[in-house]
Each structure stands twice: as structure tokens, then as C-alpha cells.
Amino acid sequence: SRKHKTARCAPYIKNNLKRRVHYAFKALQKNHQFFAPLESYWCCMGCADTDLECLMKGEPRKVYEDQYAAAYYTKFLASLKRAPRTWSYVYYTSQDFEEDDSKEVYLRWGYSDESNESNVQSTGNLICEALKKEGLAVIWNGAATTSILAKFNNTLNW
């Protein structure tokens, strides 16, 4: 059952919202080659912006907070060097989940080639679909410049 799988695979994630976002990110990584860190990879948007700019330029990262972050970034950068491509990203920061019982989180997202409007739009749609598959309510106005709000929906049994 899903509950057993969740308990077995991610027992360190006590927050149900965070767990669901985690599984949505895993699906985006696996199925769509997203840059989607599974934990709060950055402390704030300033660090996130710095790292994403480096990644877009194909440079080593400048912000080192933990081993997982460094390994994930390095592996993703190596994959881009082996097979250059455009790519999508989605993330949240540790400031977004300061409370253990958070019921909602804003996700920042984008596409490495923002001049291609249809790919930017499909990136947002893919993120929303992945979150909904995990039983989360999603609020997004469809604009490339706005965050996506994922909300815990207690009416769903998961």
C-alpha cells in the first residue's frame, strides 16, 4: 500500500505535505529529467538563484550547504555536459518549511530556456499534474512568473 511505501522509503519526512511534494519531485526527476531537489536544498531564494544561474552557465555551484546538495548538483551538471539539453527545475527552500506541520508551500520553478514560452507553460503544467497525483491541491494562475502553491488536502485519504 502507499502508506507502507511512504513509511519505508522516506521515514525521515514527518510532514505529510513535504512527503507528498518529495514524491512529486521524484516523479518529475525520473519521468521528465527535472532538476528537483528532494529536500530543502537551499536555505533561501538568494542561494537558489545563485546556484541556478551557475547551473544554467554550466559552472560548478557556489553555495555548499550539505553533501546531498553538492552531490545532486554535481551529478545533474555532469549529465548536462554529457548530453546538453534544456531542462526544467522546481524547488522550495528550508524557509518554506520552517513549521513541521505546514499545510501549504510555494514552489519556485522554471525552464532553462525561458524564451520558449510553450515549454515554460508545459513545465508549470507538469509540476501541477505531479502534485495532484500525490493528492495535493494546487493553485497556479498559469503565468511563468508566479510560484505554484501546493496545499495539503485533508479530505483525501492517502
Secondary structure, 3 states (H helix, E strand, C coil): CHHHHHHHHCCCCCCHHHHHHHHHHHHHHHHHCCECCCCCCECCHHHHHHHHHHHHHCCCCCCCCCHHHHHHHHHHHHHHHHCCCCCEEEECEHHHHCCCCCCEEEEEEEECCCCCHHHHHHHHHHHHHHHHHCCCEEECCCCCCCCEEEECCCCCCC
